Amino acid sequence: MTMQTIIWIIIAIIVVAIIVAAVMAVRRKRQAQLAERAAELRTHAAERDPDVAEERRRAAEAEAQAQIARAEAERAEERAEAARHSSMFEEARQEDTLREADRIDPHVDGTRTDTFDGTRTDTVEGTRTDMVDETRTDTVDETRTDTVDDPDRKHRREDV
């Protein structure tokens, strides 16, 4: 080998060493920057810990309020159901009272029927209509001509 070839080999080795050193320096610098950025993100996240805890507390409070509201709604539904049952009971008592009034009224012969849907059939003149709830709509339907075996049956309402 000639001297000139040895010089070129040494120069090539030095250039490769410089390139490798530069790449390693850039890589270390980049890793240091990434480590610094990671530390900043961790610091920022740690600073937000109280905010996150406050949001978690608010979410738990909202959930508790929602649970209370659900329980109140359930109780209200139970009260409404009880009121519906009470209303039905009172309507049944009112119907019983009307049936009793029809049974003892000499002007009623059992051909009158009142229903909860607001319709009414009267085939007897002189039937009392002042006892009917004002909110009902009175309509004349066909007259009942059922054969009655039981004498008290003619005073019973068929719609109950």
Secondary structure per residue as TSV (DSSP state, phi and psi in degrees):
chain	resnum	aa	ss	phi	psi
A	1	M	-	360.0	146.8
A	2	T	-	-95.0	165.8
A	3	M	H	-64.6	-38.1
A	4	Q	H	-67.0	-38.3
A	5	T	H	-66.6	-39.6
A	6	I	H	-66.0	-38.7
A	7	I	H	-64.9	-43.1
A	8	W	H	-65.3	-35.3
A	9	I	H	-68.4	-42.0
A	10	I	H	-65.1	-43.4
A	11	I	H	-61.9	-42.8
A	12	A	H	-63.1	-41.5
A	13	I	H	-64.5	-41.6
A	14	I	H	-64.9	-43.4
A	15	V	H	-63.8	-44.5
A	16	V	H	-62.4	-42.1
A	17	A	H	-62.8	-41.4
A	18	I	H	-64.4	-43.3
A	19	I	H	-63.8	-45.1
A	20	V	H	-62.1	-42.4
A	21	A	H	-63.8	-41.4
A	22	A	H	-65.0	-44.2
A	23	V	H	-62.4	-43.3
A	24	M	H	-65.3	-38.4
A	25	A	H	-65.9	-44.4
A	26	V	H	-62.5	-41.7
A	27	R	H	-64.2	-43.7
A	28	R	H	-63.0	-41.5
A	29	K	H	-62.3	-43.3
A	30	R	H	-64.3	-42.9
A	31	Q	H	-64.2	-37.9
A	32	A	H	-65.4	-40.9
A	33	Q	H	-63.9	-43.3
A	34	L	H	-63.8	-41.3
A	35	A	H	-63.7	-40.5
A	36	E	H	-65.1	-43.7
A	37	R	H	-63.1	-42.0
A	38	A	H	-61.5	-41.8
A	39	A	H	-63.6	-39.8
A	40	E	H	-62.7	-44.3
A	41	L	H	-62.7	-40.7
A	42	R	H	-65.0	-40.9
A	43	T	H	-62.7	-45.6
A	44	H	H	-61.4	-42.7
A	45	A	H	-64.0	-40.7
A	46	A	H	-65.0	-35.1
A	47	E	H	-66.5	-28.8
A	48	R	T	-86.7	-4.1
A	49	D	H	-52.4	-46.2
A	50	P	H	-61.9	-38.1
A	51	D	H	-64.2	-42.4
A	52	V	H	-64.4	-42.6
A	53	A	H	-63.1	-39.8
A	54	E	H	-64.6	-42.3
A	55	E	H	-64.4	-39.3
A	56	R	H	-63.5	-41.6
A	57	R	H	-63.5	-44.0
A	58	R	H	-62.6	-40.6
A	59	A	H	-64.0	-41.5
A	60	A	H	-65.6	-39.6
A	61	E	H	-64.5	-44.0
A	62	A	H	-62.4	-39.3
A	63	E	H	-64.3	-41.3
A	64	A	H	-64.1	-43.0
A	65	Q	H	-63.3	-39.6
A	66	A	H	-63.7	-39.7
A	67	Q	H	-64.3	-41.9
A	68	I	H	-62.4	-44.8
A	69	A	H	-62.3	-39.8
A	70	R	H	-62.7	-42.2
A	71	A	H	-65.5	-41.6
A	72	E	H	-64.1	-41.3
A	73	A	H	-63.4	-39.0
A	74	E	H	-65.1	-42.7
A	75	R	H	-64.2	-40.1
A	76	A	H	-63.7	-39.8
A	77	E	H	-63.8	-39.8
A	78	E	H	-64.2	-41.1
A	79	R	H	-64.5	-40.8
A	80	A	H	-64.1	-40.8
A	81	E	H	-63.4	-42.4
A	82	A	H	-63.5	-40.0
A	83	A	H	-65.4	-39.2
A	84	R	H	-62.2	-44.0
A	85	H	H	-63.7	-42.4
A	86	S	H	-62.4	-42.6
A	87	S	H	-62.0	-43.7
A	88	M	H	-63.2	-39.6
A	89	F	H	-63.2	-45.2
A	90	E	H	-64.5	-38.7
A	91	E	H	-63.0	-40.4
A	92	A	H	-64.7	-41.2
A	93	R	H	-63.2	-40.5
A	94	Q	H	-63.6	-42.3
A	95	E	H	-62.3	-41.3
A	96	D	H	-61.0	-42.3
A	97	T	H	-63.5	-44.0
A	98	L	H	-63.2	-41.1
A	99	R	H	-61.8	-42.1
A	100	E	H	-64.4	-42.5
A	101	A	H	-62.3	-41.9
A	102	D	H	-64.7	-36.9
A	103	R	H	-65.7	-39.2
A	104	I	H	-93.4	-10.7
A	105	D	-	-76.8	122.3
A	106	P	T	-69.8	-15.5
A	107	H	T	-89.5	-4.5
A	108	V	-	-109.3	127.0
A	109	D	-	-108.6	12.2
A	110	G	S	92.7	4.6
A	111	T	-	-94.3	4.2
A	112	R	-	-95.3	136.5
A	113	T	E	-134.4	129.3
A	114	D	E	-108.2	140.8
A	115	T	-	-124.9	162.5
A	116	F	T	-70.0	-18.1
A	117	D	T	-82.9	3.0
A	118	G	S	95.1	-2.6
A	119	T	-	-90.3	154.3
A	120	R	E	-147.3	143.6
A	121	T	E	-120.7	125.0
A	122	D	-	-124.7	129.3
A	123	T	-	-122.8	0.5
A	124	V	S	-113.2	129.5
A	125	E	T	-67.9	143.0
A	126	G	T	89.4	7.1
A	127	T	-	-69.0	136.2
A	128	R	-	-71.8	126.4
A	129	T	-	-114.3	-4.5
A	130	D	T	-73.4	-12.1
A	131	M	T	-88.3	-7.4
A	132	V	S	-77.7	137.8
A	133	D	-	-56.5	130.2
A	134	E	T	-63.9	-22.2
A	135	T	T	-80.4	-8.4
A	136	R	S	-77.3	150.5
A	137	T	-	-101.9	118.9
A	138	D	-	-90.5	127.1
A	139	T	-	-134.1	146.8
A	140	V	-	-90.4	125.4
A	141	D	-	-108.4	-176.4
A	142	E	-	-66.4	150.6
A	143	T	-	-78.7	138.8
A	144	R	-	-78.5	136.1
A	145	T	-	-130.1	37.7
A	146	D	-	-69.6	145.5
A	147	T	-	-81.8	131.7
A	148	V	-	-112.8	121.5
A	149	D	S	-88.6	-38.8
A	150	D	S	-90.4	123.3
A	151	P	T	-62.1	-31.4
A	152	D	T	-79.3	-18.4
A	153	R	G	-64.3	-32.7
A	154	K	G	-64.5	-17.0
A	155	H	G	-94.5	-5.2
A	156	R	S	-88.6	147.8
A	157	R	-	-87.3	135.8
A	158	E	T	-82.6	-16.2
A	159	D	T	-89.8	-1.0
A	160	V	-	-95.5	360.0
